[in-house]
Amino acid sequence: MGDRRRVELPRQAARLYEAGLTQGEIAKRFAVSPATVQSRLRELGVRARPSGLRYARLADKGWLENQYVERGRSAMAIARRVGCNVLTVHYHLRRHGIPRKRSRRIRA
């Protein structure tokens, strides 16, 4: 019997995961199983995010900080992207210690 077939993922898969994609999304993109993605990311030294969270991207401080601070997205825009309420985004910003932006609306 020969060696088991081994699927290699490009380093881009790790960058996509670190950017906030789920293992399932990466698996679809590269046409492999989520278990393969999990194994290969582990081999690349990528730390897995907690699973089973309803809004796992918000639990990832690096992703949330990137979206909110570096890319300048509003809490409302992030909420739409993740599919949650804006108050959930504000909760996670507070939880991670990310300073909130002040509203730019002019009050009459």
N, C-alpha and C positions, 0 to 999 in steps of 0.2 A: 504494500500500500504506500502511496505517495504522501507527501505533505498536504495538509489541509490547505485549501485555497485561502489566500490572504488578500484582503482588500486594503489598499493604501488610500488614505484621504490626503488631499493636498493641505498645506499649511493654511490655506484660505479657510478651510473648515473651522479651524481653531479661531481665526479672526472673526468669522461670522458668529460663532458661539459667544465670543467675548463681546461682540457688538449687540448681543441680545436675542439672537435667533435661538429657538429651542432645538434640542437634539432631534426631535421629530421633523422639524422644518429642514434641518440640514440633511437628514436622511432622505427626504423627498428630493431635495436639490441634487444630491449625488447618487440617487437611485440605489441606496443601500438600506439596511435595517437600522432602526434606532440603537439596537444593541451593538452593532458594528461601530456606529458613531461614538457611542459611549466608551467602547474599548479603545478606539484610536485616540480620542481626546485624552483619555487617561494616560496613554502611552506618550502623548505629546506634553504631558505635565500640566494640562489645563484642569483647574479646580472646578468641579461641578457645582452648579447652583442648587439650592434646596429644591427638591421635587415636591409635587403635591400642593404647591401654593397656587392660589387662584390667580394671582397676578405676579408670576415669578419675576418678570422683568422689573417690576417696582421694588422687589426685594433685593435686587442687585444694585448696590450703591453706585458702582462705576457706571452702569448703563444709565441710571436715572440722572446722575450728575452730568454725564455727557449730553443727554437730551436737554436738560433744563438750563444748565449753566453754559456749556461750551457751544451748543447749537442754538441756544436762545429760544427754545420752544416754550410755549406757555403751559401751565398745568392743564388747561382745557385741551390743548392740542395733544398732550401726552395721554390724557384720559381717553380721548377719541381713538388714538392709535392702539392703546392697550385694551380698550373696551370696558372701561370702568367709569365710575363717578369721579368728578374733579376733587371731591373731598377725600377720596381714597389716595389720590396723588399727593394732596397736601399732607395727609397722614404719614405717608412714606418719606416725604421731604423732611418733615419734622423728626421722624424716627432716625433718619440717617444724619441729621444735623446739617442739612443743606439749607443755607439761608434763603428765605423766600424773597421773591422780587416784589416790589411794591407796584400796585396798580397805577397805570399812567392816565387813568380817566380823570377828567376835570369835573369836579362836582360844582353844580350851580347853586 
